[in-house]
């Protein structure tokens, strides 16, 4: 078990980081912020998971809504 601190709410929590691989997602038990496991210099750390930015011109399938009529 290792102690971690949420970068958002600063809550400290224990996590058996050995059960997770790099790129796995973990949620803060206090604020439910999504964190991702990252390995730096041989140590596993948690960082805030970046949300995929959604282009407002694209629909849910990734197609551009703008089109030209002939």
CHARMM-style PDB file with segment names, atoms N, HN, CA, C and O in Angstrom:
ATOM      1  N   UNK     1       0.841  -1.183   0.000  1.00  0.00      PROA
ATOM      2  CA  UNK     1       0.000   0.000   0.000  1.00  0.00      PROA
ATOM      3  C   UNK     1       0.885   1.245   0.000  1.00  0.00      PROA
ATOM      4  O   UNK     1       1.930   1.289   0.649  1.00  0.00      PROA
ATOM      5  N   UNK     2       0.447   2.228  -0.727  1.00  0.00      PROA
ATOM      6  HN  UNK     2      -0.402   2.193  -1.254  1.00  0.00      PROA
ATOM      7  CA  UNK     2       1.160   3.506  -0.776  1.00  0.00      PROA
ATOM      8  C   UNK     2       0.154   4.622  -0.541  1.00  0.00      PROA
ATOM      9  O   UNK     2      -1.033   4.472  -0.834  1.00  0.00      PROA
ATOM     10  N   UNK     3       0.630   5.729  -0.016  1.00  0.00      PROA
ATOM     11  HN  UNK     3       1.594   5.851   0.222  1.00  0.00      PROA
ATOM     12  CA  UNK     3      -0.228   6.879   0.229  1.00  0.00      PROA
ATOM     13  C   UNK     3      -0.122   7.842  -0.952  1.00  0.00      PROA
ATOM     14  O   UNK     3       0.965   8.109  -1.465  1.00  0.00      PROA
ATOM     15  N   UNK     4      -1.259   8.346  -1.361  1.00  0.00      PROA
ATOM     16  HN  UNK     4      -2.142   8.129  -0.944  1.00  0.00      PROA
ATOM     17  CA  UNK     4      -1.328   9.314  -2.445  1.00  0.00      PROA
ATOM     18  C   UNK     4      -2.175  10.490  -2.006  1.00  0.00      PROA
ATOM     19  O   UNK     4      -2.992  10.376  -1.093  1.00  0.00      PROA
ATOM     20  N   UNK     5      -1.973  11.627  -2.667  1.00  0.00      PROA
ATOM     21  HN  UNK     5      -1.309  11.720  -3.409  1.00  0.00      PROA
ATOM     22  CA  UNK     5      -2.770  12.813  -2.386  1.00  0.00      PROA
ATOM     23  C   UNK     5      -3.424  13.259  -3.690  1.00  0.00      PROA
ATOM     24  O   UNK     5      -2.762  13.380  -4.720  1.00  0.00      PROA
ATOM     25  N   UNK     6      -4.717  13.499  -3.630  1.00  0.00      PROA
ATOM     26  HN  UNK     6      -5.255  13.400  -2.793  1.00  0.00      PROA
ATOM     27  CA  UNK     6      -5.456  13.964  -4.797  1.00  0.00      PROA
ATOM     28  C   UNK     6      -4.983  15.377  -5.143  1.00  0.00      PROA
ATOM     29  O   UNK     6      -4.940  16.241  -4.266  1.00  0.00      PROA
ATOM     30  N   UNK     7      -4.629  15.624  -6.395  1.00  0.00      PROA
ATOM     31  HN  UNK     7      -4.664  14.922  -7.107  1.00  0.00      PROA
ATOM     32  CA  UNK     7      -4.168  16.960  -6.782  1.00  0.00      PROA
ATOM     33  C   UNK     7      -5.277  18.009  -6.753  1.00  0.00      PROA
ATOM     34  O   UNK     7      -4.996  19.207  -6.787  1.00  0.00      PROA
ATOM     35  N   UNK     8      -6.522  17.573  -6.690  1.00  0.00      PROA
ATOM     36  HN  UNK     8      -6.751  16.600  -6.662  1.00  0.00      PROA
ATOM     37  CA  UNK     8      -7.640  18.524  -6.697  1.00  0.00      PROA
ATOM     38  C   UNK     8      -8.118  18.844  -5.281  1.00  0.00      PROA
ATOM     39  O   UNK     8      -8.074  20.001  -4.864  1.00  0.00      PROA
ATOM     40  N   UNK     9      -8.570  17.839  -4.543  1.00  0.00      PROA
ATOM     41  HN  UNK     9      -8.605  16.899  -4.882  1.00  0.00      PROA
ATOM     42  CA  UNK     9      -9.151  18.072  -3.205  1.00  0.00      PROA
ATOM     43  C   UNK     9      -8.136  17.908  -2.084  1.00  0.00      PROA
ATOM     44  O   UNK     9      -8.441  18.207  -0.930  1.00  0.00      PROA
ATOM     45  N   UNK    10      -6.932  17.438  -2.403  1.00  0.00      PROA
ATOM     46  HN  UNK    10      -6.684  17.195  -3.341  1.00  0.00      PROA
ATOM     47  CA  UNK    10      -5.836  17.245  -1.432  1.00  0.00      PROA
ATOM     48  C   UNK    10      -6.097  16.132  -0.425  1.00  0.00      PROA
ATOM     49  O   UNK    10      -5.372  16.012   0.563  1.00  0.00      PROA
ATOM     50  N   UNK    11      -7.117  15.321  -0.661  1.00  0.00      PROA
ATOM     51  HN  UNK    11      -7.705  15.418  -1.463  1.00  0.00      PROA
ATOM     52  CA  UNK    11      -7.412  14.180   0.211  1.00  0.00      PROA
ATOM     53  C   UNK    11      -6.287  13.153   0.104  1.00  0.00      PROA
ATOM     54  O   UNK    11      -5.809  12.861  -0.992  1.00  0.00      PROA
ATOM     55  N   UNK    12      -5.869  12.611   1.235  1.00  0.00      PROA
ATOM     56  HN  UNK    12      -6.257  12.847   2.126  1.00  0.00      PROA
ATOM     57  CA  UNK    12      -4.874  11.534   1.242  1.00  0.00      PROA
ATOM     58  C   UNK    12      -5.607  10.198   1.296  1.00  0.00      PROA
ATOM     59  O   UNK    12      -6.570  10.027   2.044  1.00  0.00      PROA
ATOM     60  N   UNK    13      -5.126   9.252   0.481  1.00  0.00      PROA
ATOM     61  HN  UNK    13      -4.343   9.391  -0.126  1.00  0.00      PROA
ATOM     62  CA  UNK    13      -5.743   7.928   0.476  1.00  0.00      PROA
ATOM     63  C   UNK    13      -4.701   6.871   0.189  1.00  0.00      PROA
ATOM     64  O   UNK    13      -3.682   7.144  -0.445  1.00  0.00      PROA
ATOM     65  N   UNK    14      -4.960   5.654   0.661  1.00  0.00      PROA
ATOM     66  HN  UNK    14      -5.788   5.432   1.177  1.00  0.00      PROA
ATOM     67  CA  UNK    14      -4.085   4.509   0.429  1.00  0.00      PROA
ATOM     68  C   UNK    14      -4.531   3.784  -0.827  1.00  0.00      PROA
ATOM     69  O   UNK    14      -5.723   3.666  -1.112  1.00  0.00      PROA
ATOM     70  N   UNK    15      -3.546   3.301  -1.568  1.00  0.00      PROA
ATOM     71  HN  UNK    15      -2.578   3.396  -1.337  1.00  0.00      PROA
ATOM     72  CA  UNK    15      -3.843   2.582  -2.797  1.00  0.00      PROA
ATOM     73  C   UNK    15      -2.788   1.508  -2.995  1.00  0.00      PROA
ATOM     74  O   UNK    15      -1.592   1.775  -2.875  1.00  0.00      PROA
ATOM     75  N   UNK    16      -3.226   0.299  -3.297  1.00  0.00      PROA
ATOM     76  HN  UNK    16      -4.197   0.082  -3.394  1.00  0.00      PROA
ATOM     77  CA  UNK    16      -2.288  -0.778  -3.614  1.00  0.00      PROA
ATOM     78  C   UNK    16      -1.894  -0.609  -5.078  1.00  0.00      PROA
ATOM     79  O   UNK    16      -2.456  -1.244  -5.971  1.00  0.00      PROA
ATOM     80  N   UNK    17      -0.920   0.258  -5.297  1.00  0.00      PROA
ATOM     81  HN  UNK    17      -0.464   0.774  -4.572  1.00  0.00      PROA
ATOM     82  CA  UNK    17      -0.530   0.642  -6.652  1.00  0.00      PROA
ATOM     83  C   UNK    17       0.033  -0.540  -7.449  1.00  0.00      PROA
ATOM     84  O   UNK    17       0.055  -0.501  -8.679  1.00  0.00      PROA
ATOM     85  N   UNK    18       0.488  -1.589  -6.755  1.00  0.00      PROA
ATOM     86  HN  UNK    18       0.470  -1.621  -5.756  1.00  0.00      PROA
ATOM     87  CA  UNK    18       1.005  -2.773  -7.435  1.00  0.00      PROA
ATOM     88  C   UNK    18      -0.047  -3.502  -8.258  1.00  0.00      PROA
ATOM     89  O   UNK    18       0.288  -4.306  -9.127  1.00  0.00      PROA
ATOM     90  N   UNK    19      -1.317  -3.222  -7.986  1.00  0.00      PROA
ATOM     91  HN  UNK    19      -1.589  -2.568  -7.280  1.00  0.00      PROA
ATOM     92  CA  UNK    19      -2.412  -3.854  -8.728  1.00  0.00      PROA
ATOM     93  C   UNK    19      -2.715  -3.138 -10.044  1.00  0.00      PROA
ATOM     94  O   UNK    19      -3.552  -3.595 -10.822  1.00  0.00      PROA
ATOM     95  N   UNK    20      -2.040  -2.023 -10.291  1.00  0.00      PROA
ATOM     96  HN  UNK    20      -1.360  -1.652  -9.659  1.00  0.00      PROA
ATOM     97  CA  UNK    20      -2.340  -1.213 -11.471  1.00  0.00      PROA
ATOM     98  C   UNK    20      -1.126  -1.118 -12.377  1.00  0.00      PROA
ATOM     99  O   UNK    20       0.015  -1.148 -11.916  1.00  0.00      PROA
ATOM    100  N   UNK    21      -1.387  -1.002 -13.679  1.00  0.00      PROA
ATOM    101  HN  UNK    21      -2.314  -0.977 -14.054  1.00  0.00      PROA
ATOM    102  CA  UNK    21      -0.338  -0.805 -14.677  1.00  0.00      PROA
ATOM    103  C   UNK    21      -0.366   0.632 -15.155  1.00  0.00      PROA
ATOM    104  O   UNK    21      -1.346   1.346 -14.944  1.00  0.00      PROA
ATOM    105  N   UNK    22       0.712   1.058 -15.801  1.00  0.00      PROA
ATOM    106  HN  UNK    22       1.508   0.478 -15.973  1.00  0.00      PROA
ATOM    107  CA  UNK    22       0.751   2.409 -16.350  1.00  0.00      PROA
ATOM    108  C   UNK    22      -0.406   2.603 -17.327  1.00  0.00      PROA
ATOM    109  O   UNK    22      -0.653   1.759 -18.188  1.00  0.00      PROA
ATOM    110  N   UNK    23      -1.102   3.711 -17.184  1.00  0.00      PROA
ATOM    111  HN  UNK    23      -0.901   4.397 -16.485  1.00  0.00      PROA
ATOM    112  CA  UNK    23      -2.236   4.015 -18.049  1.00  0.00      PROA
ATOM    113  C   UNK    23      -3.580   3.626 -17.457  1.00  0.00      PROA
ATOM    114  O   UNK    23      -4.622   4.014 -17.987  1.00  0.00      PROA
ATOM    115  N   UNK    24      -3.575   2.859 -16.357  1.00  0.00      PROA
ATOM    116  HN  UNK    24      -2.729   2.544 -15.927  1.00  0.00      PROA
ATOM    117  CA  UNK    24      -4.834   2.491 -15.692  1.00  0.00      PROA
ATOM    118  C   UNK    24      -5.435   3.721 -15.016  1.00  0.00      PROA
ATOM    119  O   UNK    24      -4.714   4.636 -14.619  1.00  0.00      PROA
ATOM    120  N   UNK    25      -6.745   3.734 -14.890  1.00  0.00      PROA
ATOM    121  HN  UNK    25      -7.331   2.990 -15.212  1.00  0.00      PROA
ATOM    122  CA  UNK    25      -7.452   4.851 -14.268  1.00  0.00      PROA
ATOM    123  C   UNK    25      -7.875   4.500 -12.854  1.00  0.00      PROA
ATOM    124  O   UNK    25      -8.258   3.365 -12.568  1.00  0.00      PROA
ATOM    125  N   UNK    26      -7.800   5.489 -11.975  1.00  0.00      PROA
ATOM    126  HN  UNK    26      -7.489   6.410 -12.207  1.00  0.00      PROA
ATOM    127  CA  UNK    26      -8.176   5.379 -10.568  1.00  0.00      PROA
ATOM    128  C   UNK    26      -8.982   6.627 -10.235  1.00  0.00      PROA
ATOM    129  O   UNK    26      -8.695   7.708 -10.750  1.00  0.00      PROA
ATOM    130  N   UNK    27      -9.984   6.488  -9.379  1.00  0.00      PROA
ATOM    131  HN  UNK    27     -10.217   5.610  -8.960  1.00  0.00      PROA
ATOM    132  CA  UNK    27     -10.754   7.658  -8.957  1.00  0.00      PROA
ATOM    133  C   UNK    27     -10.449   7.992  -7.509  1.00  0.00      PROA
ATOM    134  O   UNK    27     -10.300   7.103  -6.671  1.00  0.00      PROA
ATOM    135  N   UNK    28     -10.357   9.290  -7.222  1.00  0.00      PROA
ATOM    136  HN  UNK    28     -10.478  10.013  -7.903  1.00  0.00      PROA
ATOM    137  CA  UNK    28     -10.175   9.744  -5.846  1.00  0.00      PROA
ATOM    138  C   UNK    28     -11.412   9.332  -5.050  1.00  0.00      PROA
ATOM    139  O   UNK    28     -12.534   9.586  -5.489  1.00  0.00      PROA
ATOM    140  N   UNK    29     -11.229   8.703  -3.889  1.00  0.00      PROA
ATOM    141  HN  UNK    29     -10.318   8.497  -3.532  1.00  0.00      PROA
ATOM    142  CA  UNK    29     -12.385   8.274  -3.106  1.00  0.00      PROA
ATOM    143  C   UNK    29     -13.188   9.435  -2.518  1.00  0.00      PROA
ATOM    144  O   UNK    29     -14.344   9.249  -2.139  1.00  0.00      PROA
ATOM    145  N   UNK    30     -12.602  10.617  -2.436  1.00  0.00      PROA
ATOM    146  HN  UNK    30     -11.662  10.769  -2.745  1.00  0.00      PROA
ATOM    147  CA  UNK    30     -13.285  11.763  -1.848  1.00  0.00      PROA
ATOM    148  C   UNK    30     -14.056  12.576  -2.895  1.00  0.00      PROA
ATOM    149  O   UNK    30     -15.258  12.792  -2.746  1.00  0.00      PROA
ATOM    150  N   UNK    31     -13.369  13.025  -3.953  1.00  0.00      PROA
ATOM    151  HN  UNK    31     -12.392  12.849  -4.074  1.00  0.00      PROA
ATOM    152  CA  UNK    31     -14.015  13.913  -4.931  1.00  0.00      PROA
ATOM    153  C   UNK    31     -14.324  13.226  -6.256  1.00  0.00      PROA
ATOM    154  O   UNK    31     -14.935  13.830  -7.137  1.00  0.00      PROA
ATOM    155  N   UNK    32     -13.907  11.964  -6.407  1.00  0.00      PROA
ATOM    156  HN  UNK    32     -13.411  11.473  -5.691  1.00  0.00      PROA
ATOM    157  CA  UNK    32     -14.163  11.154  -7.596  1.00  0.00      PROA
ATOM    158  C   UNK    32     -13.436  11.657  -8.853  1.00  0.00      PROA
ATOM    159  O   UNK    32     -13.827  11.315  -9.968  1.00  0.00      PROA
ATOM    160  N   UNK    33     -12.380  12.465  -8.678  1.00  0.00      PROA
ATOM    161  HN  UNK    33     -12.062  12.742  -7.771  1.00  0.00      PROA
ATOM    162  CA  UNK    33     -11.577  12.923  -9.804  1.00  0.00      PROA
ATOM    163  C   UNK    33     -10.899  11.723 -10.451  1.00  0.00      PROA
ATOM    164  O   UNK    33     -10.372  10.854  -9.757  1.00  0.00      PROA
ATOM    165  N   UNK    34     -10.913  11.675 -11.779  1.00  0.00      PROA
ATOM    166  HN  UNK    34     -11.342  12.381 -12.343  1.00  0.00      PROA
ATOM    167  CA  UNK    34     -10.278  10.566 -12.482  1.00  0.00      PROA
ATOM    168  C   UNK    34      -8.782  10.828 -12.595  1.00  0.00      PROA
ATOM    169  O   UNK    34      -8.355  11.863 -13.106  1.00  0.00      PROA
ATOM    170  N   UNK    35      -7.996   9.875 -12.110  1.00  0.00      PROA
ATOM    171  HN  UNK    35      -8.343   9.034 -11.694  1.00  0.00      PROA
ATOM    172  CA  UNK    35      -6.541   9.947 -12.135  1.00  0.00      PROA
ATOM    173  C   UNK    35      -6.006   8.792 -12.964  1.00  0.00      PROA
ATOM    174  O   UNK    35      -6.660   7.757 -13.094  1.00  0.00      PROA
ATOM    175  N   UNK    36      -4.824   8.969 -13.519  1.00  0.00      PROA
ATOM    176  HN  UNK    36      -4.293   9.810 -13.413  1.00  0.00      PROA
ATOM    177  CA  UNK    36      -4.213   7.914 -14.323  1.00  0.00      PROA
ATOM    178  C   UNK    36      -2.862   7.559 -13.702  1.00  0.00      PROA
ATOM    179  O   UNK    36      -2.144   8.434 -13.218  1.00  0.00      PROA
ATOM    180  N   UNK    37      -2.526   6.272 -13.721  1.00  0.00      PROA
ATOM    181  HN  UNK    37      -3.110   5.562 -14.114  1.00  0.00      PROA
ATOM    182  CA  UNK    37      -1.260   5.791 -13.192  1.00  0.00      PROA
ATOM    183  C   UNK    37      -0.171   6.100 -14.213  1.00  0.00      PROA
ATOM    184  O   UNK    37      -0.303   5.800 -15.400  1.00  0.00      PROA
ATOM    185  N   UNK    38       0.910   6.707 -13.720  1.00  0.00      PROA
ATOM    186  HN  UNK    38       1.017   6.950 -12.756  1.00  0.00      PROA
ATOM    187  CA  UNK    38       2.029   7.089 -14.577  1.00  0.00      PROA
ATOM    188  C   UNK    38       3.308   6.596 -13.919  1.00  0.00      PROA
ATOM    189  O   UNK    38       3.425   6.623 -12.694  1.00  0.00      PROA
ATOM    190  N   UNK    39       4.270   6.146 -14.719  1.00  0.00      PROA
ATOM    191  HN  UNK    39       4.176   6.124 -15.715  1.00  0.00      PROA
ATOM    192  CA  UNK    39       5.551   5.697 -14.174  1.00  0.00      PROA
ATOM    193  C   UNK    39       6.617   6.707 -14.586  1.00  0.00      PROA
ATOM    194  O   UNK    39       6.851   6.941 -15.771  1.00  0.00      PROA
ATOM    195  N   UNK    40       7.261   7.303 -13.570  1.00  0.00      PROA
ATOM    196  HN  UNK    40       7.071   7.113 -12.607  1.00  0.00      PROA
ATOM    197  CA  UNK    40       8.352   8.253 -13.809  1.00  0.00      PROA
ATOM    198  C   UNK    40       9.527   7.856 -12.942  1.00  0.00      PROA
ATOM    199  O   UNK    40       9.383   7.672 -11.734  1.00  0.00      PROA
ATOM    200  N   UNK    41      10.686   7.724 -13.556  1.00  0.00      PROA
ATOM    201  HN  UNK    41      10.803   7.874 -14.538  1.00  0.00      PROA
ATOM    202  CA  UNK    41      11.914   7.378 -12.846  1.00  0.00      PROA
ATOM    203  C   UNK    41      11.738   6.121 -12.003  1.00  0.00      PROA
ATOM    204  O   UNK    41      12.265   6.029 -10.894  1.00  0.00      PROA
ATOM    205  N   UNK    42      10.995   5.159 -12.533  1.00  0.00      PROA
ATOM    206  HN  UNK    42      10.567   5.234 -13.434  1.00  0.00      PROA
ATOM    207  CA  UNK    42      10.793   3.888 -11.855  1.00  0.00      PROA
ATOM    208  C   UNK    42       9.755   3.912 -10.747  1.00  0.00      PROA
ATOM    209  O   UNK    42       9.509   2.882 -10.120  1.00  0.00      PROA
ATOM    210  N   UNK    43       9.141   5.058 -10.490  1.00  0.00      PROA
ATOM    211  HN  UNK    43       9.341   5.894 -11.000  1.00  0.00      PROA
ATOM    212  CA  UNK    43       8.121   5.167  -9.448  1.00  0.00      PROA
ATOM    213  C   UNK    43       6.759   5.378 -10.082  1.00  0.00      PROA
ATOM    214  O   UNK    43       6.622   6.099 -11.070  1.00  0.00      PROA
ATOM    215  N   UNK    44       5.762   4.742  -9.503  1.00  0.00      PROA
ATOM    216  HN  UNK    44       5.874   4.156  -8.700  1.00  0.00      PROA
ATOM    217  CA  UNK    44       4.401   4.926  -9.992  1.00  0.00      PROA
ATOM    218  C   UNK    44       3.797   6.138  -9.304  1.00  0.00      PROA
ATOM    219  O   UNK    44       3.887   6.289  -8.086  1.00  0.00      PROA
ATOM    220  N   UNK    45       3.182   6.994 -10.101  1.00  0.00      PROA
ATOM    221  HN  UNK    45       3.109   6.871 -11.090  1.00  0.00      PROA
ATOM    222  CA  UNK    45       2.544   8.200  -9.597  1.00  0.00      PROA
ATOM    223  C   UNK    45       1.161   8.317 -10.188  1.00  0.00      PROA
ATOM    224  O   UNK    45       0.831   7.627 -11.152  1.00  0.00      PROA
ATOM    225  N   UNK    46       0.345   9.192  -9.614  1.00  0.00      PROA
ATOM    226  HN  UNK    46       0.613   9.753  -8.831  1.00  0.00      PROA
ATOM    227  CA  UNK    46      -0.983   9.468 -10.143  1.00  0.00      PROA
ATOM    228  C   UNK    46      -1.002  10.896 -10.661  1.00  0.00      PROA
ATOM    229  O   UNK    46      -0.467  11.805 -10.026  1.00  0.00      PROA
ATOM    230  N   UNK    47      -1.619  11.084 -11.813  1.00  0.00      PROA
ATOM    231  HN  UNK    47      -2.053  10.345 -12.328  1.00  0.00      PROA
ATOM    232  CA  UNK    47      -1.809  12.433 -12.335  1.00  0.00      PROA
ATOM    233  C   UNK    47      -3.244  12.551 -12.823  1.00  0.00      PROA
ATOM    234  O   UNK    47      -3.921  11.545 -13.039  1.00  0.00      PROA
ATOM    235  N   UNK    48      -3.701  13.775 -12.995  1.00  0.00      PROA
ATOM    236  HN  UNK    48      -3.151  14.592 -12.820  1.00  0.00      PROA
ATOM    237  CA  UNK    48      -5.059  14.006 -13.465  1.00  0.00      PROA
ATOM    238  C   UNK    48      -5.183  13.497 -14.896  1.00  0.00      PROA
ATOM    239  O   UNK    48      -4.358  13.810 -15.754  1.00  0.00      PROA
ATOM    240  N   UNK    49      -6.217  12.713 -15.138  1.00  0.00      PROA
ATOM    241  HN  UNK    49      -6.888  12.457 -14.442  1.00  0.00      PROA
ATOM    242  CA  UNK    49      -6.472  12.199 -16.483  1.00  0.00      PROA
ATOM    243  C   UNK    49      -7.009  13.336 -17.334  1.00  0.00      PROA
ATOM    244  O   UNK    49      -7.945  14.028 -16.935  1.00  0.00      PROA
ATOM    245  N   UNK    50      -6.426  13.527 -18.490  1.00  0.00      PROA
ATOM    246  HN  UNK    50      -5.665  12.965 -18.814  1.00  0.00      PROA
ATOM    247  CA  UNK    50      -6.882  14.570 -19.411  1.00  0.00      PROA
ATOM    248  C   UNK    50      -8.102  14.067 -20.153  1.00  0.00      PROA
ATOM    249  O   UNK    50      -8.109  12.961 -20.694  1.00  0.00      PROA
ATOM    250  N   UNK    51      -9.132  14.893 -20.172  1.00  0.00      PROA
ATOM    251  HN  UNK    51      -9.127  15.792 -19.733  1.00  0.00      PROA
ATOM    252  CA  UNK    51     -10.319  14.527 -20.930  1.00  0.00      PROA
ATOM    253  C   UNK    51     -10.058  14.797 -22.401  1.00  0.00      PROA
ATOM    254  O   UNK    51      -9.383  15.763 -22.757  1.00  0.00      PROA
ATOM    255  N   UNK    52     -10.587  13.954 -23.232  1.00  0.00      PROA
ATOM    256  HN  UNK    52     -11.136  13.169 -22.943  1.00  0.00      PROA
ATOM    257  CA  UNK    52     -10.460  14.151 -24.667  1.00  0.00      PROA
ATOM    258  C   UNK    52     -11.224  15.411 -25.049  1.00  0.00      PROA
ATOM    259  O   UNK    52     -12.413  15.554 -24.767  1.00  0.00      PROA
ATOM    260  N   UNK    53     -10.500  16.321 -25.702  1.00  0.00      PROA
ATOM    261  HN  UNK    53      -9.533  16.205 -25.931  1.00  0.00      PROA
ATOM    262  CA  UNK    53     -11.154  17.545 -26.115  1.00  0.00      PROA
ATOM    263  C   UNK    53     -12.072  17.242 -27.295  1.00  0.00      PROA
ATOM    264  O   UNK    53     -11.677  16.566 -28.246  1.00  0.00      PROA
ATOM    265  N   UNK    54     -13.279  17.741 -27.223  1.00  0.00      PROA
ATOM    266  HN  UNK    54     -13.600  18.289 -26.450  1.00  0.00      PROA
ATOM    267  CA  UNK    54     -14.263  17.491 -28.264  1.00  0.00      PROA
ATOM    268  C   UNK    54     -14.361  18.720 -29.145  1.00  0.00      PROA
ATOM    269  O   UNK    54     -14.598  19.827 -28.660  1.00  0.00      PROA
ATOM    270  N   UNK    55     -14.179  18.524 -30.430  1.00  0.00      PROA
ATOM    271  HN  UNK    55     -13.987  17.625 -30.823  1.00  0.00      PROA
ATOM    272  CA  UNK    55     -14.315  19.610 -31.385  1.00  0.00      PROA
ATOM    273  C   UNK    55     -15.809  19.851 -31.585  1.00  0.00      PROA
ATOM    274  O   UNK    55     -16.547  18.936 -31.951  1.00  0.00      PROA
ATOM    275  N   UNK    56     -16.250  21.078 -31.344  1.00  0.00      PROA
ATOM    276  HN  UNK    56     -15.651  21.822 -31.047  1.00  0.00      PROA
ATOM    277  CA  UNK    56     -17.687  21.373 -31.435  1.00  0.00      PROA
ATOM    278  C   UNK    56     -18.240  21.213 -32.840  1.00  0.00      PROA
ATOM    279  O   UNK    56     -19.453  21.100 -33.016  1.00  0.00      PROA
ATOM    280  N   UNK    57     -17.369  21.201 -33.846  1.00  0.00      PROA
ATOM    281  HN  UNK    57     -16.384  21.292 -33.703  1.00  0.00      PROA
ATOM    282  CA  UNK    57     -17.832  21.031 -35.222  1.00  0.00      PROA
ATOM    283  C   UNK    57     -17.994  19.568 -35.601  1.00  0.00      PROA
ATOM    284  O   UNK    57     -18.485  19.262 -36.688  1.00  0.00      PROA
ATOM    285  N   UNK    58     -17.588  18.659 -34.719  1.00  0.00      PROA
ATOM    286  HN  UNK    58     -17.190  18.907 -33.836  1.00  0.00      PROA
ATOM    287  CA  UNK    58     -17.700  17.237 -35.014  1.00  0.00      PROA
ATOM    288  C   UNK    58     -18.871  16.637 -34.256  1.00  0.00      PROA
ATOM    289  O   UNK    58     -19.168  17.038 -33.130  1.00  0.00      PROA
ATOM    290  N   UNK    59     -19.539  15.663 -34.888  1.00  0.00      PROA
ATOM    291  HN  UNK    59     -19.298  15.337 -35.802  1.00  0.00      PROA
ATOM    292  CA  UNK    59     -20.625  14.982 -34.198  1.00  0.00      PROA
ATOM    293  C   UNK    59     -20.040  13.842 -33.373  1.00  0.00      PROA
ATOM    294  O   UNK    59     -18.819  13.701 -33.291  1.00  0.00      PROA
ATOM    295  N   UNK    60     -20.900  13.023 -32.760  1.00  0.00      PROA
ATOM    296  HN  UNK    60     -21.891  13.137 -32.826  1.00  0.00      PROA
ATOM    297  CA  UNK    60     -20.424  11.962 -31.878  1.00  0.00      PROA
ATOM    298  C   UNK    60     -19.584  10.902 -32.583  1.00  0.00      PROA
ATOM    299  O   UNK    60     -18.878  10.145 -31.916  1.00  0.00      PROA
ATOM    300  N   UNK    61     -19.639  10.827 -33.904  1.00  0.00      PROA
ATOM    301  HN  UNK    61     -20.212  11.442 -34.445  1.00  0.00      PROA
ATOM    302  CA  UNK    61     -18.872   9.837 -34.646  1.00  0.00      PROA
ATOM    303  C   UNK    61     -17.577  10.419 -35.195  1.00  0.00      PROA
ATOM    304  O   UNK    61     -16.828   9.727 -35.885  1.00  0.00      PROA
ATOM    305  N   UNK    62     -17.306  11.695 -34.892  1.00  0.00      PROA
ATOM    306  HN  UNK    62     -17.914  12.258 -34.331  1.00  0.00      PROA
ATOM    307  CA  UNK    62     -16.064  12.311 -35.332  1.00  0.00      PROA
ATOM    308  C   UNK    62     -16.140  12.886 -36.735  1.00  0.00      PROA
ATOM    309  O   UNK    62     -15.113  13.233 -37.317  1.00  0.00      PROA
ATOM    310  N   UNK    63     -17.345  12.991 -37.286  1.00  0.00      PROA
ATOM    311  HN  UNK    63     -18.180  12.708 -36.813  1.00  0.00      PROA
ATOM    312  CA  UNK    63     -17.477  13.559 -38.611  1.00  0.00      PROA
ATOM    313  C   UNK    63     -17.776  15.044 -38.506  1.00  0.00      PROA
ATOM    314  O   UNK    63     -18.512  15.482 -37.622  1.00  0.00      PROA
ATOM    315  N   UNK    64     -17.208  15.797 -39.404  1.00  0.00      PROA
ATOM    316  HN  UNK    64     -16.611  15.441 -40.123  1.00  0.00      PROA
ATOM    317  CA  UNK    64     -17.439  17.242 -39.421  1.00  0.00      PROA
ATOM    318  C   UNK    64     -18.867  17.507 -39.855  1.00  0.00      PROA
ATOM    319  O   UNK    64     -19.322  16.993 -40.877  1.00  0.00      PROA
ATOM    320  N   UNK    65     -19.580  18.322 -39.065  1.00  0.00      PROA
ATOM    321  HN  UNK    65     -19.211  18.740 -38.235  1.00  0.00      PROA
ATOM    322  CA  UNK    65     -20.989  18.614 -39.379  1.00  0.00      PROA
ATOM    323  C   UNK    65     -21.117  19.562 -40.567  1.00  0.00      PROA
ATOM    324  O   UNK    65     -22.138  19.583 -41.254  1.00  0.00      PROA
ATOM    325  N   UNK    66     -20.071  20.341 -40.799  1.00  0.00      PROA
ATOM    326  HN  UNK    66     -19.241  20.325 -40.241  1.00  0.00      PROA
ATOM    327  CA  UNK    66     -20.148  21.294 -41.912  1.00  0.00      PROA
ATOM    328  C   UNK    66     -19.984  20.542 -43.227  1.00  0.00      PROA
ATOM    329  O   UNK    66     -19.120  19.675 -43.355  1.00  0.00      PROA
ATOM    330  N   UNK    67     -20.804  20.874 -44.175  1.00  0.00      PROA
ATOM    331  HN  UNK    67     -21.506  21.578 -44.071  1.00  0.00      PROA
ATOM    332  CA  UNK    67     -20.690  20.263 -45.492  1.00  0.00      PROA
ATOM    333  C   UNK    67     -21.134  21.285 -46.528  1.00  0.00      PROA
ATOM    334  O   UNK    67     -21.829  22.253 -46.219  1.00  0.00      PROA
ATOM    335  N   UNK    68     -20.723  21.049 -47.739  1.00  0.00      PROA
ATOM    336  HN  UNK    68     -20.158  20.263 -47.990  1.00  0.00      PROA
ATOM    337  CA  UNK    68     -21.088  21.968 -48.810  1.00  0.00      PROA
ATOM    338  C   UNK    68     -22.169  21.331 -49.674  1.00  0.00      PROA
ATOM    339  O   UNK    68     -22.108  20.152 -50.021  1.00  0.00      PROA
ATOM    340  N   UNK    69     -23.150  22.146 -50.006  1.00  0.00      PROA
ATOM    341  HN  UNK    69     -23.199  23.104 -49.724  1.00  0.00      PROA
ATOM    342  CA  UNK    69     -24.196  21.674 -50.910  1.00  0.00      PROA
ATOM    343  C   UNK    69     -23.798  22.026 -52.330  1.00  0.00      PROA
ATOM    344  O   UNK    69     -23.210  23.080 -52.574  1.00  0.00      PROA
ATOM    345  N   UNK    70     -24.117  21.152 -53.260  1.00  0.00      PROA
ATOM    346  HN  UNK    70     -24.595  20.297 -53.061  1.00  0.00      PROA
ATOM    347  CA  UNK    70     -23.789  21.413 -54.663  1.00  0.00      PROA
ATOM    348  C   UNK    70     -24.982  21.965 -55.389  1.00  0.00      PROA
ATOM    349  OT1 UNK    70     -24.900  22.248 -56.585  1.00  0.00      PROA
TER     350      UNK     70
END
